[in-house]
Amino acid sequence: GSTPTASAVGADDATNADDPRVRININTATAEELEALPGVGEVIATRIIAYREQNGPFRSVDDLIHVEGISDRAIDEFRALVTAGP
């Protein structure tokens, strides 16, 4: 019989967090995941989570403007890193 090669096993086992195509979903992200975004610390991450718990899911990334402490500029900085979709 043949045995599988090492390259065939685990070829896609790279950490997804290191993949630039993987976006953080602002509707499901934990505080720790949100803190990985540029300009987002513990306080802002907590505010994002509190906002979505009180107001429901974000419909778009632009809805982050309603979270205290997040500016248009901040949203532009991490727009490519986040999603509000499924």
Sequence and secondary structure as in RCSB ss.txt:
>XXXX:A:sequence
GSTPTASAVGADDATNADDPRVRININTATAEELEALPGVGEVIATRIIAYREQNGPFRSVDDLIHVEGISDRAI
DEFRALVTAGP
>XXXX:A:secstr
     TTTTTTT S GGG TT  EETTT  HHHHHTSTT  HHHHHHHHHHHHHH   SSGGGGGGSTT  HHHH
HHHGGGEES  
